[in-house]
Amino acid sequence: MNRKKKINQILKSKAKKANAKLNPSNKPRYISKAERAKLDAELTENNQAEPSQ
């Protein structure tokens, strides 16, 4: 790879990373299947505990 191409590649990658930081993704955070099951179990446990009070 010649020097000019290498420099341009580095500059483009830095610009791309900076642009990505300015525009954060709106995609929701991934929650694993095990984590979802755990949260669901906690929810059902809390719902069962509330009516008995």
Buried (B, 14 or more C-beta within 10 A) or exposed (E): EEEEEEEEEEEEEEEEEEEEEEEEEEEEEEEEEEEEEEEEEEEEEEEEEEEEE
